[in-house]
Amino acid sequence: MTAQRADARRNRARILAVAEAEVAAHGADASLEQIARIAGVGSATVRRHFPDRRSLLEAVFSQRVDALCSRAADLADADDPRTALLDWLGALTTYAASARGMADALLPAGTGGGNHVDACSARLGSAVDPLLHRAARAGAVAPEVTTADLVALVTGLALATEHHPTPAAEAHRLLALAVRGISPRG
């Protein structure tokens, strides 16, 4: 039984890794059959782990949110608060630019949010708040800038560059422009 469980865990991890790559390449409408084929499992195995597209997308999204939260924790004690915040914003920008269509796919039709998206947003906010507050105390970012501002900024950059030939590079270029705008003047 343990070998079977280990195999199931490996299959799930492989499905998630492939799904993340396929979403980056083809957007949230990536083919579940293609994901199964590349992962080397049958579509029934994908459905056993993820009964529908939404549950698979939620798992991919949660996995990336976990990584971003972990990155924020790693940066919490960095020597330079500004560099730490910008490093995290860069990681968020890279992910947002590669998660084409995820937000739209996870939001319930006709609403401004969804339980899963809201929970992930709250986790991201809690993770980055210490970085932002530390940078603000150091005078590295204007005191009125909020975590919601930063997430909205990166989300906007991702949406604006979604159809660009190199969305991540363009999103990072625009982030650099925006950083100048949120930096304190003086």
N, C-alpha and C positions, 0 to 999 in steps of 0.2 A: 504494500500500500504506500509506503514512503517513497519508493521509486516512482510510482504513478503520480504522487503529489509533486515530486520534484520535476517530473516531466511536464506536468500541467503548469507549474510556475514558470518553467523555461518557455513553454509555448506562449503563455500570457506575456511574458517579457519580450519575446521575439515579435509577437503581434503588435505590441505597443510601440516598439522601436520602428518597425516597418510602417505602422500607421502614422507616426510622427513624420517620417521621411516622405511618405506619400502625400500627407496634408501639405507639407512644405512645397512639394513639387506640383501638386494638382489642386490644392485647396481642400476645403472641408467636404467637397463632393467626391473625394477620392473613392475609387471603386473598392468595395469590401472584398469582392472576389479577387481583385488584383492584390490587395493586402494579404489575403490568405495564401495566394499563390507564391508571392515573394517570401512570406514567412515560412513557407514549406509545410503548411497545415491545410486541412480541408476547411471549406466555408462553415461546416457544422461546428468545427472546433472554435472558430471565431465567434459564432453565435452562442456557443456554450459559455464563453467568457464574457461576451458583450452581446446581449440579446437584440440590440438595435444600434444603428449608426450613432445616435445620440449618446448612448452609454459608452461607446468606444471613444468618441470625441471628448466626452467628459473625463475619461481616464487619461487620455493624452494630455488634456489641458491641466488636470490635477498634477500629473507627473512634472510638467514644466513649471507649474506654480511652486511645487515642492523644491525644485532645483533653484528657482529664483529666490525663494525664502532662505534656503540654505546659503546661497551666495551672499545675501544681505547679512546673515549672521556671521559669515566669514569675514566680511568687510567692516563689521561693527567697531572693531578696535584698531583699524588701520591708522597709520600715522597721520595721513592727510585726509581730513573729512571731505573736502571737495573732491579729491580724486576717488575716494571710496564711493561717494554718491554718483559721480559720473561713470565709474566702472559699472555700478549696478544698473544705471540707466542705459548704458550700452548693452548690457546683457538683456534687459527687458526689450530694448529696441530690436536686437537681433531676433529674439523670440517672436515679438509681435509682427515683424516683417515676414517671418517664415510661417506664421499661423494663419495663412490666408483663409478668410471666410469663417474662422472658428467662432468669433463673437456672434455673428449673425446666425450661425447654425445652432448655437447654444441658447440664444435668447428666445423665449416663447413668443409666438406671433402676437403682435399688438401690445406688447408690454415694454417697459423700460428696463427690465431686468429679469433674472431668473434665479431660483434658489442656489443652483450650483455656481453660476457666474458671480452672484453676489457674495457667496461664501468664499470663493477664490479671490475676489477683489478685496474682501476684508482681510484675508490672510496676507495678501501682498501689501496692503496698507500697514498692517501691524509689523511686517518684516522691514519695510523701508522707513517707517516713521523715525526710528532711532538714527538712521543715517541722515535723514533730512534735518532733524532737530540739531544734531551735532554739527552739520555743515552750516546751519543758520547761526548757531552760537559762535562758530568760528568766523562768521562774517563772509562765508564763502557762497552763500545764496541769500537772496532777499528774504527777509523774515515773513513776508506775506505769502510766499509760495507754500502750497500744501501738497500733500501726497496725492490727493485727487487731481490737482493741477498737473502733476508730473505724469500720472497714469493717463489722463486725458490727452496730454501732449503727445506721448508715445503712441497712443491708440490712433490719434489723428495722423501722425507721421506714417504709421503702418497703412492706414486707409488711403492716404494720399499717394503712396508709392506702390500700392498693390499691383498695378499694371505696368510699372516701370520695368525695363529690361533687367535691371539689377536692383530689386527693391530694398534689400538690406543695405547696400552701399549708399543708395539715395537717402534712405531713412536716417542713416548715420550722418550723412552730410547735413541734412536738415536739422538733426538733433544738435550738431555743433553750432549751427546758426542760432537755434533757439536758446542754447545754453548762454550765449552772449546776452540774450534778452532777459534771462532770469537771474543773471549774475548781478550783484550789487554794483552800483555805479559809484565812482569816487576816486 
